Amino acid sequence: MSKEGKILIVDDLSTHLLLLQTILHDEGYKTEITDNPKTVIDFLLKDEYQVVLLDIMMPGMDGFQVLEKIRSNNKLSNVNVIIISAKTDSWSIKNAMDNGAFDYITKPINIKDVRNKVKSAMIQSSL
């Protein structure tokens, strides 16, 4: 059974990409993955995604910069971004939320947490 909506997973580590993709596939979601933060906007503009799972610490462009690019594009205003990061400090979490992230998940990830927050983001994007 496939759930409505599509999720883009962005992380520079393939183990994280595969783990998140497996969790979400098991839940019935369609996913795409990329390890290159510079391609995120291209992905989002060529296909319709409801949710982006976005790592912060990546080479070339960090997740905060990607989030800023998503939020500054009017065509992407309905995309919910969930940050998934090993950064657990309050500044990083506040910065992400203040700049338009839907939610924040800390690594190592809790599978139940991922499922619940993605589900909430999907419901919110369909309203």
N, C-alpha and C positions, 0 to 999 in steps of 0.2 A: 504494500500500500504506500503510495507516494503522497507526501503532504504537499500542499500548495507552497510555492515560494522557493527561492533559490538563495544559497548562501555562498559568499566568497570568503575563503580562508587565506589569510596573509601571514606568513611566518618565514623567516630565513632558514629555519631548521626543518628538514624533511621529516624527521621523527615526529615533530609537533604537528605538521600538516597531516601526516597519515593518521595519527591518533585522533585528531579532531574530525577528520573526514570519516573515519570508521565509526566514531560515536554518533555522528549526525546521519550517516547512511543507515545505521541500525535503527534510528528514529524515523527513517523514511524520507529524509530531506535530500534534495538535489544539491550537490556542492561542486564548486570549482576551487582549485588551489593555485596559488602563485607564491613563489619565494622572492619575487622582485617587487618591492613597494612602489617602484616607479610606474608599474603597469596597472595599478589599481583603478585609476580613473578610466583608462581605456576599457578595462573589463566592465566597469559599471555603466559606461555609456553605450557599449555594444549589446548588452543583454540586461534583462531586468532582474535585479537582486533586491531582496528585502532586508537581508542582514549581511554585515561584514564582520568577521572575527579578525581582529587586527592586533598583531604583536607591536610592542613599542620599540624594543631594541633591535634594529636591523641596520645593515650597512647601506650607505648611500642616501637613505631618507628614513627618518624614524617615523614611528606610528603617529606621533603628534603632528608631524608635517603632513602625513597622508590624511589624517582626520581633518585638518584645516582645509586641505584641497577639496575633500568631499563636501564639507560644510559650506565652502564658498561657491559651489556649483549649484545653481537653482534647480537644475534637472535632477539632482540627487537628494533633494530635501527629504524624501520619504524613506531613504535608506537608513536603517538603524545600525549603528556601529557599536560593537561590543569589543572593548579592549581586553586582550588576554596577555598578561605580562608577569614577569618575575619581579617587576618593580612593585613593592608593597607599601612604599612610603606614602604618607598622606598627600604630599604635594603632587605626586604623579596621578593619584586617583582624583584629586580635586581638579587638577589641570584638565584631565580627560573629560570629566563630567561638565566642567565649565565651558569646554569647547565643543560640546554637543554629542559626547558619547552617550549611548543609551544605557550602558552598564559597564562593569569592570569585573574581570575574573582574574584572580591571581594564580600564578604557577607555583608549585605543581598543581595542575588542574584537578578539580573535583568533578567527576563525570556527571553526577546529579545536578551540580551547580550549572554546568554547561547546558544540559538538557533544559532545565527550568528557565534559565535566562534567555536562551534561544527561543523557546516557546513563547515567552512574554514578548520578546522583540517581534516575533512573527505576528502575534495577535495585534500588537500595537500598530504594526505597519499596514495591517489590513483594515484598520478603522477609518 
